[in-house]
Each structure stands twice: as structure tokens, then as C-alpha cells.
Amino acid sequence: YIPAGTAMPDHGHRGLELTLVLQGAFQDDEGYFARGDIEIADADLHHTPVADITQDCICLAVTDAPLRLKGLARLAQPFLNI
């Protein structure tokens, strides 16, 4: 869930992440992803997804390895198990 106009924490990937947009849309360095779109992220992608300003974005994201968070989010990662 990403509230409209809000950015997710800046992060990279240790493995694959598949993200299916169920409602709304988001944009990152790879492009614009709307309802029904799937983004495939691998270890080469480092991004900060931002929800479209018009509607909250709800996605189903599946990963096969933990994310590589940056900044303060990295400190919370062990407690959030992400």
C-alpha cells in the first residue's frame, strides 16, 4: 500500500521482486505501472517507487530475498522482516 503521492523507501534488491498493481499506479526509474501491470525487479534495480497523485496504490509484491533498504529504513529492516 502506497498512499497517493507518497514515495516508498529508497531500496534495491538481493534477488527478484515481482510487483502486480491491483489499484492505482506508481512510477519509478523503470517507468509508469498502472492497474494490471507487473514490474520485475532484480539485483540491478535500485529505485524509489512513488504512487500516482490521483489515487492510493495497492500492489501485491513477492520477493525471493530481502530488500536492500537505504537510510533510516535500513535500521528498521530486521524488526520488520523485509
C-alpha positions as CSV (number, residue, x, y, z in Angstrom):
1,Y,0.0,0.0,0.0
2,I,1.4,3.4,-1.0
3,P,-0.8,6.5,-0.2
4,A,-1.4,8.8,-3.2
5,G,1.6,11.0,-4.0
6,T,3.8,9.2,-1.4
7,A,7.2,7.5,-2.1
8,M,8.3,4.1,-0.8
9,P,11.7,3.9,0.9
10,D,14.7,4.0,-1.4
11,H,15.8,0.4,-1.9
12,G,17.5,-2.2,-4.0
13,H,17.1,-6.0,-4.3
14,R,19.1,-9.0,-3.4
15,G,17.0,-11.2,-5.6
16,L,13.8,-10.9,-7.7
17,E,10.8,-8.9,-6.8
18,L,7.6,-9.2,-8.8
19,T,5.0,-6.4,-8.2
20,L,1.5,-6.6,-9.5
21,V,-0.5,-3.3,-9.4
22,L,-4.1,-4.0,-8.1
23,Q,-5.3,-0.4,-7.8
24,G,-3.9,3.0,-8.7
25,A,-0.4,3.4,-10.2
26,F,3.2,4.1,-9.3
27,Q,6.2,5.4,-11.1
28,D,9.9,4.7,-10.7
29,D,13.1,4.7,-12.8
30,E,11.8,1.8,-14.9
31,G,8.6,3.6,-15.9
32,Y,4.9,4.0,-15.0
33,F,2.9,1.0,-13.8
34,A,-0.9,1.1,-13.6
35,R,-3.6,-1.5,-12.6
36,G,-2.8,-4.9,-14.1
37,D,0.9,-4.0,-14.8
38,I,3.7,-6.1,-13.4
39,E,7.2,-4.8,-12.7
40,I,10.0,-7.3,-12.4
41,A,12.9,-6.0,-10.4
42,D,16.3,-7.8,-10.0
43,A,19.6,-7.1,-8.2
44,D,20.5,-4.4,-10.8
45,L,17.5,-2.2,-9.9
46,H,17.7,0.4,-7.2
47,H,14.5,2.6,-7.1
48,T,12.1,4.7,-5.1
49,P,8.5,3.9,-6.2
50,V,6.1,6.9,-6.0
51,A,2.3,6.4,-6.0
52,D,0.4,8.5,-8.6
53,I,-1.1,11.6,-7.0
54,T,-4.6,10.8,-8.1
55,Q,-5.2,7.5,-6.1
56,D,-3.7,5.3,-3.4
57,C,-1.7,2.4,-4.9
58,I,-2.3,-1.1,-3.8
59,C,0.2,-3.8,-5.0
60,L,1.0,-7.4,-4.5
61,A,4.8,-7.7,-4.2
62,V,6.6,-11.0,-4.0
63,T,10.3,-11.3,-3.3
64,D,12.7,-14.3,-3.1
65,A,15.3,-12.4,-1.0
66,P,15.3,-9.5,1.5
67,L,15.3,-5.9,0.1
68,R,18.4,-3.7,0.4
69,L,17.0,-0.6,2.2
70,K,18.8,2.7,2.5
71,G,18.9,5.3,5.2
72,L,16.9,5.0,8.4
73,A,14.6,2.3,6.9
74,R,17.6,0.0,6.8
75,L,17.8,0.2,10.6
76,A,14.2,-1.0,11.0
77,Q,14.6,-3.8,8.4
78,P,15.4,-6.6,10.9
79,F,12.4,-5.7,13.0
80,L,10.0,-5.5,10.0
81,N,11.4,-8.7,8.5
82,I,11.6,-7.2,5.0
